[in-house]
Amino acid sequence: MYVFKYKIKTIRVKLILIFFTFFLLPFLLFGSIWYQRSTQLIEENAITSARKSIQQANSYLNYYFGELERTTFPLITHPLIQDFMKIPSDDVYQRLSLTMQIQNQVINQVIYGKNEVYGLSIISENGMIVSNLADTLEGFGTRNLSQLEPMGQRNIKFNRIHWENGMPILTISRKFTDASTYRTNGLMLIDLRLNEISAFINKIGLSKTGITWIANDEGEVLLHPNQNQIGKGVPDWYNENIREKEQGSLIVNDSGVQKLIVFEHSPLTEWTLVSEVPLKELTGDLFALRNVTLIILMAVTLVSLFFIGGFALSLTNSLSNMKRLMKRAGSGEMFVRAHVPPGRHDELGELNESFNHMVEKLQRLIDEIHASELREKELMIKQRETMLKSMQAQINPHFLYNTLEVINSYAILEDVMPISRMAIALASLFRYSITNGDSKISLYDEMQHIQTYLDIQKERFEHLTVDMQFSWSDLRQVQGLRLILQPLVENVFRHAYEKHERYPEFVALKGERTTVGYRLVIIDNGGGMEFSIMERLNKAFQSTEDAEPHLPGNDQNDENQWGNVGLWNVHQRLRLSFGVSYGLNILKSTNKGTWIEVHLPLINGGTWDADNDYCR
């Protein structure tokens, strides 16, 4: 640590020293160890890999033939086959009847969908046969059935390969035993195409020239990538080193070629799987690799020593320059910029570009914060003006309620119930309206207010149809603001119908849950608005900036002023309260009606308590 702190002060020298200490010397030291151990490890890994492949292949064969044995076991006790074994050879009618039944109900079902099954034959001790290959024993040609029969205690036998139409066929024979006397009274022959097994075995080669083959317990080659070797005797080194062993590995000299041999015996099939890999493929290139490694190491060392000085100088100069620029930027000089040479895209170039972007972004953020503070002050002024106007427009609630109560009493005395209903509805309407207009409520409360408003309108327009398509229980889970729907519904009567001199005949409110919140659509059959006005409104709704000065009809003398600004106020209140994902959107507006949708957030975890203004 003392040397690095006080004696060596330049990064250039430190890089050179680190290169020699932690790269070159360890590379030379471990290079020789690597070469000695690599040969041994390659052989060990090759043996391990070959052994795993052989075990995998053996497991596959054991599973395949075990499954085949389990599949054919129920055939031994099948009633039709038991009857077939007992009929005499001269009972032609019963033989033909049972043969057809066994062919349709047993053999066809067993071989259905099994492409590897070439044939399935059942032979009784009386010399009768049922098979998909031959109708009589003469149809089997030169097969010697006595040699195919399992011997001793074994009920199943894997026989030698024979050829059918140029294709190797493996015959598996199995005894049939009488269910009552336990005496062998027949034989089952299963002929398998070895294409699938041969294709699987051929994939187990450990190298380009490595092969895997199978020998049976009689010392003959059962399967081999070279079909000319099938049926021939095994090599001498097999009889000397493998014949009586279960598994293992060895190195042999076969025709002047050193080979790594890995083998494993299967007790089920009594076959031995053998894998051969030439040793030259494993270790022959190590000597050339060693020489090439030494040459490359020397070349890399010289080139590294030549370029490391220039690289270290360039690196230190760039870092020093960046240090000076950082100090100037920290002192408030946001106009400083790092020089980025054309075409330089390495870490230093990216660092300089990132510094320039950082300084530019800091300057932009400073400007944005200043502008944001100005907008915030303007918003506060507008809010205070709005509150002042609201206070000026308020009516004394006690005077209003008492007056409406008197009107209701006179209406009841005179039995004019429409006036009574309108007085009660109007009192409820004003009571709801004069409450704090910025408090958050559930959409359920706001919708009850709108229902009261529409009840009054239906007293005015007796042919007015109101269609509400939503679930009231869902509305308790939707957040809303006080008096956000009344301006939208009032627009329907004032601008959709009265402006176009139409009688108010239909108003619909349809609501549904969506993946991001709640969607409410207000529909009318009025005269609609011009397409250009709808486009400008939707553009203002989608903007993230203050678009009120650019709203259509913003002129105080414009007859559309109240409607458009009213929509904009509702939209702004929703966006300021819940975020930019919520607000208004005009789906369509034609001379046949207008569709306005409102996007609102859902309340997570409970319903809204309007009195305490919190979610529970």
C-alpha positions in Angstrom: 0.0 0.0 0.0 2.9 2.4 0.7 4.3 1.9 -2.8 1.0 2.5 -4.5 0.2 5.6 -2.3 3.6 7.5 -2.2 6.1 6.1 -4.8 3.8 5.4 -7.8 1.6 8.4 -8.5 0.6 7.8 -12.1 -2.1 5.5 -13.4 0.1 4.6 -16.4 2.8 2.9 -14.2 0.3 1.3 -12.0 -1.4 -0.3 -15.1 1.9 -1.7 -16.3 2.8 -3.1 -12.9 -0.6 -4.6 -12.5 -0.3 -6.2 -16.0 3.0 -7.9 -15.2 2.0 -8.9 -11.6 -1.5 -10.2 -12.1 -1.6 -11.3 -15.8 1.7 -12.3 -17.3 3.4 -14.1 -14.4 0.2 -16.1 -13.4 -0.3 -16.9 -17.1 3.2 -18.5 -17.5 2.9 -20.3 -14.1 -0.5 -21.8 -14.6 0.0 -22.5 -18.4 2.3 -25.4 -17.8 0.0 -26.8 -15.0 -3.0 -26.4 -17.3 -1.3 -28.5 -20.1 -0.5 -31.4 -17.8 -3.9 -31.5 -16.1 -5.9 -30.8 -19.2 -4.9 -34.1 -20.9 -5.9 -36.1 -17.8 -9.1 -34.1 -17.3 -10.1 -34.5 -20.9 -9.7 -38.3 -20.6 -11.6 -38.4 -17.3 -14.4 -36.2 -18.7 -14.6 -38.2 -21.8 -15.0 -41.4 -19.8 -17.6 -39.8 -17.5 -19.5 -38.4 -20.5 -19.4 -41.7 -22.4 -20.5 -43.6 -19.3 -23.5 -41.2 -18.8 -24.4 -41.7 -22.5 -24.1 -45.4 -22.2 -26.2 -45.5 -19.0 -28.8 -43.3 -20.7 -29.0 -45.6 -23.7 -29.1 -48.7 -21.5 -31.9 -47.1 -19.4 -33.8 -46.3 -22.6 -33.5 -49.8 -23.8 -34.5 -51.3 -20.4 -37.4 -49.0 -20.2 -38.5 -49.7 -23.7 -38.4 -53.5 -23.5 -39.7 -53.5 -19.9 -42.7 -51.4 -21.1 -43.1 -53.8 -24.1 -43.1 -56.8 -21.7 -45.7 -55.2 -19.4 -47.9 -54.3 -22.4 -47.9 -57.9 -23.7 -48.3 -59.6 -20.3 -52.1 -59.3 -20.2 -52.2 -61.2 -23.5 -51.1 -64.4 -21.7 -54.3 -64.6 -19.7 -56.6 -63.2 -22.4 -59.7 -65.5 -22.7 -59.6 -65.6 -26.5 -56.0 -66.6 -26.5 -56.5 -69.2 -23.8 -59.4 -70.7 -25.9 -57.2 -70.5 -29.0 -54.4 -72.5 -27.3 -56.9 -75.4 -26.4 -58.7 -75.9 -29.7 -57.6 -78.9 -31.8 -56.1 -78.4 -35.2 -59.0 -80.2 -37.0 -61.7 -77.8 -35.6 -61.5 -75.5 -38.6 -64.7 -73.4 -37.9 -63.7 -72.6 -34.3 -60.1 -71.9 -35.4 -61.2 -69.4 -38.0 -63.7 -67.7 -35.6 -61.1 -67.3 -32.8 -58.4 -66.2 -35.3 -60.6 -63.4 -36.6 -61.5 -62.3 -33.1 -57.9 -62.3 -31.9 -56.8 -60.5 -35.0 -59.4 -57.7 -34.5 -59.6 -57.5 -30.7 -56.0 -58.2 -29.7 -53.4 -58.0 -32.3 -54.7 -54.9 -34.1 -55.1 -53.1 -30.8 -51.6 -53.9 -29.6 -49.8 -52.8 -32.8 -52.1 -49.8 -33.5 -50.0 -46.6 -33.4 -46.7 -48.5 -32.8 -44.7 -48.0 -36.0 -41.8 -49.9 -34.6 -43.8 -53.2 -34.3 -43.3 -55.1 -37.5 -45.3 -58.1 -36.6 -47.1 -59.9 -33.7 -47.7 -63.7 -33.9 -49.3 -66.2 -31.5 -48.5 -69.9 -32.1 -50.2 -72.8 -30.2 -48.6 -76.1 -29.3 -51.0 -77.7 -31.8 -49.2 -75.8 -34.6 -52.0 -73.2 -35.2 -51.0 -69.6 -35.8 -52.6 -66.1 -35.7 -50.5 -63.3 -37.0 -50.4 -60.1 -39.1 -47.5 -61.5 -41.0 -48.4 -65.1 -42.0 -51.5 -67.4 -42.0 -49.6 -70.7 -41.5 -46.3 -71.9 -40.1 -44.9 -72.2 -43.6 -45.4 -68.5 -43.9 -42.5 -67.9 -41.5 -40.0 -69.3 -44.0 -36.7 -70.5 -42.5 -37.5 -69.5 -38.9 -36.7 -72.3 -36.4 -39.4 -71.9 -33.7 -37.5 -74.3 -31.3 -34.5 -72.0 -31.3 -36.8 -69.0 -30.6 -38.4 -70.5 -27.5 -37.1 -69.1 -24.2 -35.0 -71.6 -22.2 -35.0 -72.3 -18.5 -36.7 -70.0 -16.1 -36.8 -67.0 -18.5 -40.2 -66.3 -20.0 -38.9 -63.9 -22.6 -36.0 -64.2 -25.0 -34.2 -61.6 -27.2 -33.1 -63.4 -30.4 -30.6 -62.6 -33.1 -31.2 -60.0 -35.8 -32.7 -61.2 -39.0 -33.4 -59.2 -42.2 -36.8 -58.6 -43.8 -36.9 -56.6 -47.0 -33.4 -55.1 -46.4 -34.5 -54.0 -42.9 -33.0 -55.4 -39.6 -35.7 -57.1 -37.5 -35.4 -58.1 -33.8 -37.6 -61.0 -32.7 -38.7 -61.2 -29.1 -40.3 -64.5 -28.0 -42.4 -65.1 -25.0 -44.0 -68.2 -23.5 -47.7 -68.8 -23.1 -48.7 -70.6 -20.0 -52.0 -72.4 -19.4 -53.9 -70.6 -16.6 -55.0 -73.9 -14.9 -52.1 -76.3 -15.4 -49.2 -73.7 -15.6 -47.8 -75.6 -18.5 -46.3 -73.9 -21.5 -48.8 -74.3 -24.3 -47.8 -71.7 -26.9 -45.4 -69.0 -28.0 -45.7 -65.2 -28.8 -43.4 -63.6 -31.3 -42.9 -59.8 -31.4 -41.0 -58.6 -34.5 -39.5 -55.1 -34.0 -38.1 -52.7 -36.6 -34.7 -51.6 -35.2 -34.7 -48.3 -37.1 -35.8 -46.3 -34.0 -33.4 -48.0 -31.7 -30.5 -47.8 -34.2 -31.2 -44.1 -34.8 -31.0 -43.5 -31.0 -27.8 -45.5 -30.6 -26.1 -43.7 -33.5 -26.6 -40.3 -31.8 -24.5 -41.3 -28.8 -21.1 -40.8 -30.4 -18.8 -38.7 -28.3 -16.9 -37.3 -31.2 -17.0 -37.0 -35.0 -15.6 -40.5 -35.5 -16.7 -42.1 -32.3 -19.3 -44.9 -32.5 -21.6 -46.9 -30.2 -22.6 -50.5 -30.9 -24.4 -53.4 -29.2 -23.2 -57.0 -28.7 -25.4 -59.9 -27.5 -24.5 -62.6 -24.9 -23.4 -65.0 -27.7 -20.6 -62.7 -28.8 -22.2 -61.4 -32.0 -22.7 -57.7 -33.1 -26.4 -57.0 -32.7 -26.4 -53.3 -33.8 -23.7 -51.3 -35.4 -23.6 -48.0 -37.4 -22.0 -50.0 -40.2 -24.7 -52.5 -41.1 -22.1 -54.8 -42.6 -20.8 -55.6 -39.1 -24.3 -56.8 -37.9 -24.2 -60.5 -37.2 -20.4 -60.7 -37.2 -18.3 -61.7 -34.2 -17.0 -59.1 -31.7 -13.3 -58.0 -31.8 -10.7 -60.0 -29.8 -10.2 -57.2 -27.3 -13.9 -57.5 -26.4 -13.6 -61.2 -25.5 -10.5 -60.5 -23.5 -11.6 -57.4 -21.5 -15.4 -57.0 -21.6 -17.1 -60.4 -22.1 -17.5 -61.3 -18.4 -17.8 -57.8 -17.0 -20.8 -55.6 -16.1 -19.3 -52.2 -16.9 -16.1 -50.3 -17.1 -13.6 -48.4 -19.4 -10.3 -49.2 -21.0 -7.9 -48.0 -23.7 -7.2 -50.5 -26.5 -5.1 -50.6 -29.6 -7.4 -51.5 -32.5 -5.6 -51.8 -35.9 -2.9 -49.4 -34.8 -5.4 -46.8 -33.4 -5.6 -46.0 -29.7 -9.2 -46.0 -28.6 -11.1 -45.2 -25.4 -13.7 -47.9 -24.7 -16.6 -47.5 -22.3 -19.1 -50.4 -21.9 -22.1 -51.4 -19.8 -24.1 -54.7 -19.6 -27.9 -54.9 -19.4 -29.3 -57.8 -17.3 -32.7 -57.5 -18.8 -31.7 -57.9 -22.5 -28.3 -59.5 -21.8 -26.8 -57.0 -24.3 -23.6 -55.0 -23.8 -23.4 -51.4 -25.1 -19.9 -50.4 -26.2 -18.7 -46.8 -27.0 -15.5 -46.2 -29.0 -13.6 -42.9 -29.2 -10.2 -42.4 -30.8 -7.8 -40.9 -28.3 -6.2 -38.8 -31.0 -9.4 -36.7 -31.2 -9.2 -36.0 -27.4 -5.5 -35.2 -27.0 -4.0 -35.0 -30.4 -4.4 -31.2 -30.8 -3.1 -30.3 -27.3 0.5 -30.1 -28.4 -0.3 -27.7 -31.3 -2.5 -25.8 -28.9 0.4 -25.4 -26.4 2.7 -24.0 -29.1 0.1 -21.7 -30.5 -0.7 -20.5 -26.9 3.0 -19.6 -26.3 3.3 -17.7 -29.5 0.0 -15.8 -28.9 1.1 -15.0 -25.4 4.4 -13.4 -26.5 2.6 -11.4 -29.2 0.0 -10.2 -26.8 2.6 -9.2 -24.3 4.6 -7.1 -26.8 1.5 -5.4 -28.2 0.1 -4.8 -24.8 3.3 -3.1 -23.6 3.3 -0.9 -26.8 -0.3 0.3 -26.4 -0.7 0.4 -22.7 1.4 3.6 -22.4 -0.6 5.5 -24.9 -3.9 4.2 -23.5 -2.9 5.2 -19.9 -1.9 8.7 -21.1 -5.2 9.2 -23.0 -7.2 7.8 -20.0 -5.5 10.0 -17.4 -5.8 13.2 -19.6 -9.5 12.5 -20.2 -10.1 11.9 -16.5 -8.3 15.1 -15.5 -10.2 17.2 -17.9 -13.5 15.7 -16.7 -12.5 16.5 -13.1 -12.0 20.2 -14.0 -15.3 20.4 -15.8 -17.1 18.8 -12.9 -15.7 21.4 -10.5 -16.9 24.2 -12.8 -20.3 22.7 -13.2 -20.5 22.3 -9.4 -19.8 26.0 -9.0 -22.8 26.8 -11.2 -21.3 27.2 -14.7 -24.0 25.2 -16.5 -22.6 26.3 -19.9 -19.5 24.1 -19.8 -19.3 21.2 -22.2 -16.9 18.3 -22.6 -15.3 17.8 -26.0 -16.3 14.6 -27.7 -14.1 13.6 -30.7 -16.1 12.5 -33.7 -16.5 8.8 -34.0 -15.4 8.1 -30.4 -18.0 5.7 -28.8 -15.9 4.1 -26.0 -16.6 4.5 -22.3 -14.7 7.9 -22.2 -16.7 9.2 -25.1 -19.9 8.0 -23.5 -18.8 9.6 -20.2 -18.3 12.9 -21.9 -21.6 12.7 -23.7 -23.3 11.8 -20.4 -21.7 14.8 -18.7 -23.0 17.1 -21.5 -26.5 15.6 -21.3 -26.4 15.9 -17.5 -25.5 19.6 -17.6 -28.1 20.3 -20.2 -30.8 18.4 -18.3 -29.8 20.2 -15.0 -30.2 23.5 -16.8 -33.6 22.4 -18.3 -34.8 21.2 -14.9 -33.8 24.6 -13.3 -35.9 26.3 -16.0 -38.8 23.9 -15.6 -38.8 24.3 -11.8 -38.9 28.1 -12.3 -41.7 27.8 -14.8 -43.5 25.3 -12.5 -43.3 27.7 -9.6 -44.9 30.5 -11.8 -47.7 28.1 -12.9 -48.3 27.1 -9.3 -48.7 30.7 -8.3 -51.0 31.4 -11.2 -53.1 28.3 -10.2 -53.4 29.5 -6.6 -54.6 32.9 -7.9 -57.2 31.2 -10.1 -58.4 29.0 -7.2 -58.8 32.0 -4.9 -60.7 33.9 -7.6 -62.9 30.8 -8.1 -63.6 30.5 -4.4 -64.4 34.3 -4.2 -66.9 33.9 -7.1 -68.4 30.9 -5.4 -68.8 32.7 -2.1 -70.4 35.7 -3.9 -72.9 33.4 -5.6 -73.9 31.4 -2.6 -77.4 31.8 -1.2 -78.1 31.7 2.5 -79.0 28.0 3.0 -81.4 28.5 5.9 -83.4 31.0 3.9 -83.4 28.7 0.9 -84.5 25.6 2.8 -87.2 27.4 4.8 -88.6 28.8 1.6 -88.7 25.4 -0.1 -90.3 23.9 3.0 -93.0 26.5 2.8 -93.5 25.7 -0.9 -93.7 22.0 -0.1 -96.3 22.6 2.7 -98.5 24.7 0.4 -98.2 22.0 -2.3 -99.3 19.3 0.1 -102.2 21.3 1.4 -103.4 22.0 -2.1 -102.7 18.4 -3.1 -100.3 19.4 -5.9 -97.8 16.6 -5.5 -95.6 17.4 -8.5 -94.7 20.7 -6.8 -94.1 18.9 -3.6 -91.7 16.4 -5.2 -89.9 19.2 -7.1 -89.5 21.2 -3.9 -88.0 18.2 -2.0 -85.7 17.4 -4.9 -84.6 21.0 -5.3 -83.8 21.1 -1.5 -81.7 18.0 -1.9 -80.1 19.4 -5.0 -79.0 22.6 -3.3 -77.9 20.9 -0.1 -75.6 18.7 -2.1 -74.4 21.6 -4.3 -73.4 24.1 -1.5 -71.2 21.5 0.3 -67.4 21.7 -0.3 -67.1 21.2 -4.0 -63.5 19.9 -3.9 -64.0 17.0 -1.5 -63.6 13.5 -2.8 -66.6 11.2 -2.7 -67.7 7.9 -4.2 -69.5 7.9 -7.6 -72.5 6.4 -5.8 -73.2 9.8 -4.0 -72.6 11.8 -7.2 -75.0 9.5 -9.1 -77.7 9.9 -6.5 -77.4 13.7 -6.9 -77.7 13.3 -10.7 -80.8 11.1 -10.3 -82.4 13.9 -8.2 -81.5 16.4 -10.9 -83.0 14.2 -13.6 -86.2 13.7 -11.5 -86.7 17.5 -11.7 -86.0 17.5 -15.4 -88.6 14.7 -15.9 -91.2 16.9 -14.2 -90.4 19.6 -16.8 -90.3 17.2 -19.7 -92.9 14.5 -19.3 -91.7 12.6 -22.4 -88.1 12.5 -21.3 -86.6 9.0 -21.1 -83.7 8.3 -18.7 -81.7 5.1 -19.2 -79.2 4.1 -16.4 -77.2 1.0 -17.2 -74.8 0.3 -14.4 -74.4 -1.5 -11.1 -75.1 0.7 -8.1 -72.9 -1.6 -6.0 -70.0 -0.9 -8.4 -70.4 2.8 -7.9 -69.4 2.6 -4.2 -65.9 1.3 -5.4 -65.3 4.3 -7.8 -63.7 7.5 -6.7 -65.2 10.8 -7.8 -65.5 14.5 -7.1 -68.5 16.5 -6.1 -70.4 18.1 -9.0 -68.4 16.5 -11.8 -71.5 14.9 -13.5 -74.0 17.8 -13.2 -72.2 20.1 -15.7 -72.0 17.2 -18.2 -75.7 16.4 -17.9 -76.7 20.1 -18.0 -74.8 20.3 -21.2 -77.1 17.7 -22.7 -80.2 19.8 -22.0 -78.7 23.2 -22.9 -76.4 22.5 -25.8 -77.6 19.1 -27.2 -81.4 19.9 -27.2 -82.2 23.6 -26.4 -79.5 25.1 -28.6 -80.8 23.0 -31.6 -84.5 23.7 -30.6 -85.1 20.0 -30.0 -87.3 18.5 -27.3 -85.3 16.6 -24.6 -86.3 13.1 -25.2 -83.5 10.8 -24.1 -80.5 10.8 -21.7 -78.5 7.6 -20.9 -75.7 6.9 -18.4 -73.8 3.6 -19.0 -71.0 2.5 -16.7 -68.6 -0.5 -16.6 -65.4 -1.6 -14.9 -62.2 -1.6 -17.1 -58.7 -2.9 -16.6 -57.5 0.5 -15.4 -60.5 1.9 -13.6 -64.2 2.8 -14.3 -65.7 4.1 -17.5 -69.0 6.1 -17.5 -70.6 7.2 -20.8 -73.2 10.0 -21.1 -75.4 9.7 -24.2 -78.0 11.9 -25.8 -79.9 12.1 -29.0 -79.4 15.8 -29.5 -78.0 17.9 -32.4 -74.3 17.4 -31.4 -71.4 19.7 -32.1 -69.2 20.4 -35.1 -66.5 17.9 -35.9 -63.7 20.6 -35.7 -64.9 21.6 -32.2 -64.9 17.9 -31.0 -61.4 17.5 -32.4 -60.1 20.6 -30.6 -61.8 19.5 -27.3 -60.3 16.0 -27.5 -56.9 17.5 -28.3 -57.2 19.7 -25.2 -58.2 16.8 -23.1 -55.2 14.7 -24.2 -52.7 17.6 -23.7 -50.6 17.6 -20.5 -50.3 21.4 -20.5 -52.8 24.2 -19.8 -54.9 24.2 -23.0 -57.7 26.4 -21.7 -56.8 29.6 -23.7 -57.0 27.4 -26.9 -60.4 25.9 -26.2 -63.1 26.4 -28.8 -65.7 29.0 -27.7 -63.5 30.5 -25.0 -64.6 34.0 -26.0 -66.8 35.5 -23.4 -69.4 36.4 -26.1 -69.4 32.9 -27.7 -72.5 31.0 -27.1 -70.4 27.8 -26.7 -68.3 29.4 -23.9 -70.1 27.9 -21.0 -70.3 24.3 -22.4 -66.7 24.0 -23.5 -65.2 25.6 -20.4 -67.5 23.6 -18.2 -66.2 20.4 -19.8 -62.7 21.6 -19.4 -63.2 22.4 -15.7 -64.5 18.9 -15.0 -61.6 17.4 -17.0 -59.0 19.5 -15.1 -60.5 18.7 -11.7 -60.3 15.0 -12.4 -56.8 15.1 -13.8 -55.4 17.3 -10.9 -57.1 15.0 -8.3 -56.4 11.6 -9.8 -53.7 11.9 -12.5 -53.3 12.2 -16.2 -54.9 8.8 -16.9 -58.3 10.1 -15.9 -60.7 12.7 -17.3 -63.0 13.2 -20.3 -63.1 12.1 -23.9 -65.7 12.7 -26.6 -66.3 9.4 -28.4 -68.5 10.8 -31.1 -70.8 13.8 -31.8 -73.2 14.0 -34.8 -76.6 15.4 -35.6 -78.0 12.2 -34.0 -76.4 12.6 -30.6 -73.2 12.9 -28.6 -71.3 10.3 -26.5 -69.0 11.6 -23.8 -67.0 9.2 -21.6 -65.6 9.8 -18.2 -62.6 7.8 -16.8 -62.5 7.5 -13.0 -60.2 5.5 -10.7 -61.3 2.6 -8.5 -61.1 2.6 -4.7 -58.6 -0.1 -3.6 -59.3 -1.9 -0.4 -62.8 -0.6 0.5 -65.5 2.0 -0.1 -65.3 5.8 0.2 -66.4 7.5 3.4 -67.6 10.8 2.2 -68.0 12.2 5.7 -64.4 11.5 6.8 -62.8 11.8 3.3 -60.8 8.6 3.6 -60.9 5.1 2.1 -61.9 2.3 4.5 
